[in-house]
């Protein structure tokens, strides 16, 4: 069975950030984050030859030591991978409103 889940508001990441990470005492952020962590780790492994060795090592360290959910992925992998210093810089550019 296939399905989809809309978690928080995708049109304003900055406004939804607090809700997304704290709702349900952070449980949902953790569950989604652990699933995304596996997906991102597999993608990073496939991109190994296209990444600088220090970037690859940093991403893999974050991903293998991540036990807290989405925040480390967004702040230390996704943001830097696309040239952002923090997840908040990434949120500003990805917010529709």
C-alpha positions in Angstrom: 0.0 0.0 0.0 1.3 3.5 -0.9 0.6 6.6 1.0 1.6 10.2 1.6 2.0 12.3 4.7 2.0 16.1 4.9 3.9 17.0 8.0 3.6 20.7 8.9 3.2 23.4 6.3 5.4 23.2 3.3 4.6 26.8 2.2 6.2 28.5 5.2 9.1 26.5 6.7 10.1 29.2 9.1 6.7 29.4 10.7 6.2 25.6 10.7 9.7 24.8 12.1 8.8 25.0 15.8 5.6 22.9 15.2 7.4 20.3 13.1 10.1 19.7 15.6 8.2 19.9 18.8 4.7 18.5 18.0 4.1 15.3 20.0 7.2 16.0 22.1 9.3 15.6 19.0 8.3 12.0 18.4 7.0 12.6 14.8 10.1 14.6 13.9 12.2 11.8 15.2 10.3 9.1 13.3 10.3 11.0 10.0 13.9 12.0 10.6 15.1 8.4 11.1 13.4 7.3 7.9 14.8 10.3 6.0 18.2 9.7 7.5 18.4 6.2 5.9 17.4 7.7 2.5 19.8 10.5 2.7 22.6 8.2 3.8 22.1 5.9 0.8 22.1 9.0 -1.5 25.3 10.3 0.0 27.0 6.9 -0.4 26.0 7.0 -4.1 27.4 10.5 -4.5 30.7 9.7 -2.8 32.8 10.1 -6.1 31.1 13.5 -6.7 31.7 15.0 -3.3 34.9 16.4 -1.7 36.3 13.7 0.7 35.9 16.1 3.6 32.3 16.8 2.8 31.5 13.1 2.3 33.2 12.3 5.7 31.3 15.1 7.4 27.9 14.1 6.0 28.5 10.4 6.9 29.5 11.3 10.4 26.4 13.4 10.9 24.2 10.6 9.4 25.7 7.7 11.3 25.6 9.6 14.6 22.1 11.0 14.2 19.7 9.7 16.8 17.6 12.9 17.1 15.7 13.2 13.9 15.3 15.8 11.2 17.3 18.8 12.6 20.8 17.4 12.1 20.0 16.3 8.6 18.6 19.7 7.6 21.2 21.7 9.4 24.4 19.7 8.8 23.7 17.8 5.5 20.9 19.3 3.3 21.7 22.9 4.1 25.5 22.7 3.5 25.1 20.4 0.5 23.2 23.2 -1.3 25.4 26.0 -0.1 23.5 27.2 3.0 25.1 27.9 6.3 22.1 26.9 8.4 18.8 25.2 8.0 17.2 28.7 8.5 18.9 30.1 5.4 17.6 27.0 3.5 14.1 27.6 4.9 14.1 31.2 3.8 14.8 30.2 0.2 12.4 27.3 0.2 9.4 29.1 1.7 6.7 29.9 -0.8 5.2 32.8 1.0 
